[in-house]
Structure formats: C-alpha cells, structure tokens
C-alpha cells in the first residue's frame, strides 16, 4: 500500500498542523480502499482532532512535543502491524493502544 508507506513517512515528520491534516486525508483514502477501514478511520479522527485544536490557538513547542511523544510510538506500531498484515486480534490490540494514547493526551482535551 503506497499510501500506508506515505503515512508512515509523514508520521516520522512529526505533529504539525499541515502534516496532521495531510495524514488525516491519507487515512481517509486508505479507509475508503481497505477491507478493514476501522484503523484508518480512527487514525483520521485522531489526526483531525489534534489539528483542529491546534490551529485555533497558540501552541507551545513543549506541548506539541509532549503530545507527539505520547502518541507516536503507538501509531507507528499500528501502521507497522497493518503493513505486516497482523492478525485482526493484534491490530485490535494496537488500535486500542493508539486510542488510549489519544485519550491520555493533556487533560483528555483532544478526545472531544
């Protein structure tokens, strides 16, 4: 999946608003083409939730790095699991980790 590889590369670039929106669009495209769209749908909404919050207010580098560091590993692992065609149970486990990291973002504010 070319878009999945692109998503991994964009994730490596970090969490900045334009990149978050680009990753959300890639996830939307992947969800539309996937037999199992759930992980992509969830990642799309994670990226959109953060981007929408960050574009409307001043953001410190420290806050951005804190959110990114708390989430990036679980998202990388989820993408890797999908790339390796992990069993559905494993993808579900990785998806739960990514959701938990998202919900644990500062004060849970991104989970609205």
C-alpha positions as CSV (number, residue, x, y, z in Angstrom):
1,X,0.0,0.0,0.0
2,X,1.7,3.1,-1.2
3,X,-0.5,5.4,0.9
4,X,0.4,3.4,4.0
5,X,4.1,3.9,3.4
6,X,3.4,7.6,2.8
7,X,1.5,7.8,6.1
8,X,4.5,6.2,7.9
9,X,6.8,8.8,6.4
10,X,4.6,11.7,7.3
11,X,4.3,10.4,10.9
12,X,8.1,10.5,11.1
13,X,7.9,14.2,10.1
14,X,6.0,14.9,13.3
15,X,2.9,16.5,14.5
16,X,2.4,20.0,13.0
17,X,-1.0,21.2,11.8
18,X,-0.5,20.9,8.0
19,X,1.1,17.4,8.4
20,X,-1.7,16.3,10.7
21,X,-4.3,17.3,8.0
22,X,-2.3,15.5,5.3
23,X,-2.1,12.3,7.5
24,X,-5.9,12.6,8.1
25,X,-6.5,12.7,4.3
26,X,-4.2,9.7,3.7
27,X,-6.1,7.8,6.4
28,X,-9.4,8.7,4.7
29,X,-8.1,7.5,1.4
30,X,-6.8,4.3,2.9
31,X,-10.2,3.7,4.8
32,X,-12.1,4.0,1.5
33,X,-9.9,1.4,-0.2
34,X,-9.5,-1.0,2.8
35,X,-11.4,-4.2,3.5
36,X,-11.0,-3.3,7.2
37,X,-11.3,0.5,7.4
38,X,-11.5,0.8,11.2
39,X,-7.8,1.6,12.0
40,X,-7.7,4.2,9.3
41,X,-11.0,5.8,10.3
42,X,-9.7,6.0,13.9
43,X,-6.3,7.5,12.9
44,X,-8.1,10.0,10.7
45,X,-10.1,11.3,13.6
46,X,-7.1,11.3,15.9
47,X,-5.1,13.5,13.5
48,X,-8.1,15.7,12.8
49,X,-8.9,16.2,16.5
50,X,-5.4,17.4,17.3
51,X,-5.1,19.5,14.1
52,X,-8.4,21.3,14.7
53,X,-7.5,22.1,18.3
54,X,-4.0,23.3,17.5
55,X,-4.9,25.5,14.5
56,X,-7.3,27.7,16.7
57,X,-4.8,28.7,19.4
58,X,-1.2,29.4,20.1
59,X,0.7,26.3,20.8
60,X,4.0,25.9,22.7
61,X,6.7,23.6,21.3
62,X,6.7,21.8,24.6
63,X,3.0,20.9,24.4
64,X,3.3,19.8,20.8
65,X,6.3,17.6,21.6
66,X,4.6,16.2,24.7
67,X,1.5,15.1,22.7
68,X,3.6,13.8,19.9
69,X,5.9,11.8,22.2
70,X,2.9,10.2,24.0
71,X,1.3,9.1,20.7
72,X,3.8,8.5,18.0
73,X,5.0,5.1,19.2
74,X,1.5,3.6,19.3
75,X,0.7,5.0,15.9
76,X,3.9,3.7,14.4
77,X,3.2,0.2,15.8
78,X,-0.3,0.3,14.5
79,X,0.9,1.2,11.0
80,X,3.6,-1.5,11.2
81,X,1.1,-4.1,12.2
82,X,-1.1,-3.2,9.3
83,X,1.8,-3.3,6.9
84,X,2.8,-6.7,8.1
85,X,-0.8,-8.0,7.8
86,X,-1.0,-8.8,11.5
87,X,-3.9,-10.9,12.7
88,X,-7.1,-9.0,13.4
89,X,-6.6,-9.6,17.2
90,X,-3.2,-8.0,17.1
91,X,-4.4,-5.0,15.0
92,X,-7.2,-4.6,17.5
93,X,-4.7,-4.6,20.4
94,X,-2.5,-2.0,18.6
95,X,-5.6,0.1,17.8
96,X,-6.6,0.1,21.4
97,X,-3.1,1.3,22.4
98,X,-3.4,4.2,19.9
99,X,-6.8,5.2,21.2
100,X,-5.6,5.0,24.8
101,X,-2.7,7.3,24.0
102,X,-5.0,9.7,22.3
103,X,-7.4,9.7,25.3
104,X,-4.4,10.3,27.6
105,X,-3.5,13.5,25.8
106,X,-3.3,16.5,28.1
107,X,-6.4,16.6,30.2
108,X,-8.2,14.4,27.6
109,X,-9.0,17.6,25.6
110,X,-8.4,16.0,22.2
111,X,-11.0,13.3,22.7
112,X,-14.0,15.7,22.4
